[in-house]
Amino acid sequence: MSNETDPTPASLSALLAETSIRLDLTASNKEDAIRQTGAALLEAGAIDASYTNAMLERERSVSTFVGEGVAIPHGTLSGKDSVINDALVVLRFPDGVDWDGNDVRVCVGIAARGNGHIALLSQLATVLLDPDRAAALRAATTSSLVYELLTPDPEDE
């Protein structure tokens, strides 16, 4: 696991446990999707329960929708104390979730101590801003495909 003194952040796939990939969920709205993302991070042992509130607080101040049907819920700076271990979770909502007028099919939840979230967001952006990879992620039905899609190509780094 990376920490705030580690100069090389962990790769996306290294922070993603197979049990943290959920591919066939439904959410009634954006808040429900964020709460489910927080619950997955909690079950992964990455956060304490208060981090979900920091995720909701972040969403109230700035949308975590990044385009291509993907949102990246994560906590506020004040929520960093609630992070136990850096981790990612991937939740897929095949029927979509209304995210302030945008259709979100995938939530990638981030828990990171220190400034680790900045490196993770950068790595995720490299992957998710590729329309073909984002489309494949939205359609992924196996955790192995999710791992493959979240592993940046060496030429992207």
Sequence and secondary structure as in RCSB ss.txt:
>XXXX:A:sequence
MSNETDPTPASLSALLAETSIRLDLTASNKEDAIRQTGAALLEAGAIDASYTNAMLERERSVSTFVGEGVAIPHG
TLSGKDSVINDALVVLRFPDGVDWDGNDVRVCVGIAARGNGHIALLSQLATVLLDPDRAAALRAATTSSLVYELL
TPDPEDE
>XXXX:A:secstr
   TT SS   TGGGEEEEEEE S   SSHHHHHHHHHHHHHHTTSB THHHHHHHHHHHHS  EEETTEE  B 
 GGGGGGBSS EEEEEEEEEEEEETTEEEEEEEEEE STTHHHHHHHHHHHHHTSHHHHHHHHH  SHHHHHHHT
S  GGG 
